[in-house]
Amino acid sequence: MLGGNGSIRVGILGKWWCTPGNTVEGELSIYKLDRAGIRKLVQVERIFPAPAGNPIQSLQIKSKEVFKIQPTTPATTMFPLNVRFLREICFASIDAMGLRPAVS
């Protein structure tokens, strides 16, 4: 986001760490620029351990923050990203490395 002259409007940072017993924890952090162009942390979602009930955990990102959208697209249209889907994708990769997702 820094050095992007305002053209980068949202950043998604994935953090992963291995815990004792070869388990993996992870989280997603969403950063956006405020009106003054200052980077602000606006959302953090746990990937592993999954929250109770394995909720969808939608990321609060508008399509206009990711793509140049058509004038007919409402400014409030959300970009469909959910952590449960990411969790399912990551599970196979974690397993292939001989690790296990952390559980709560």
Number of C-alpha atoms within 10 A of each C-alpha: 16 11 7 8 9 13 11 14 19 20 18 15 12 14 12 13 11 14 13 7 9 14 18 20 18 18 17 17 16 18 20 20 18 12 7 7 13 12 16 13 14 13 14 15 18 18 26 22 17 20 15 8 6 12 11 14 15 15 19 14 22 16 17 17 17 15 10 8 13 9 7 6 10 12 13 10 12 16 16 11 14 15 21 18 13 12 19 11 11 15 15 13 12 15 12 10 9 9 17 20 22 18 12 8
